[in-house]
């Protein structure tokens, strides 16, 4: 049974799971579903057609399911879906989708969004993603699993960030970032997220192959499209390298981020 503070306002129609706690001065709209064991500390607003997975921890002044910040939004019943066990800190904001996008904004499981982070309309965020303070996504952004977004960084609309990438703090991300890459403050690739690869248990052999493929892609002869096919064939048996190949082949609206220099550094 949910526990609701006397000062909270939960609209008729809202669905609260078992052992949900709704703290002082929270406001829950009529089309909201909150999963079992979630904890809304205080002053949390959840509106729109919004689903929060089990085990969420939501801190004061978070605003989830608010209307998209888009001049094209006409009040359509778009959605926000947040996965299980997410840690949503103070003043985090997430908007629902739009008819011009997916009609849905989605955040995966086990994500941590630190103070002031923002997820714009029609974004897709994978599992185990970390947003440092005030990291911001424009609309229609795609973030892969296990990505780390540095504090005060901003990702331009329609940008894709691949699995396992790390983005520096205060960086303006204007172009797609390949899986496992490290993006420096100048907006250029600075090598690979080697620490992240090691922490996730990638073998030494796999890391060597990803590193070699990265160098061949960005520091080899010929143009990028030709180098991509060479890497795809050479590392056909390596799933991690193939994730990079597939990401580049599935080109979005933004071009691929590239290194600033040809020094091949991975720090």
Beta strands, then each sheet from edge to edge (+ up, - down):
strand 1: 3-4
strand 2: 9-10
strand 3: 15-16
strand 4: 21-24
strand 5: 27-28
strand 6: 32-34
strand 7: 39-42
strand 8: 45-46
strand 9: 49-52
strand 10: 57-58
strand 11: 63-66
strand 12: 79-82
strand 13: 87-88
strand 14: 93-95
strand 15: 104-107
strand 16: 112-113
strand 17: 118-119
strand 18: 124-125
strand 19: 130-131
strand 20: 136-137
strand 21: 142-143
strand 22: 148-149
strand 23: 154-155
strand 24: 160-161
strand 25: 166-167
strand 26: 172-173
strand 27: 181-183
strand 28: 189-192
sheet 1: 1+ 4+ 7+ 10+ 13+ 16+ 19+ 22+ 25+ 27+ 28-
sheet 2: 2+ 5+ 8+ 11+ 14+ 17+ 20+ 23+ 26+
sheet 3: 3+ 6+ 9+ 12+ 15+ 18+ 21+ 24+
end
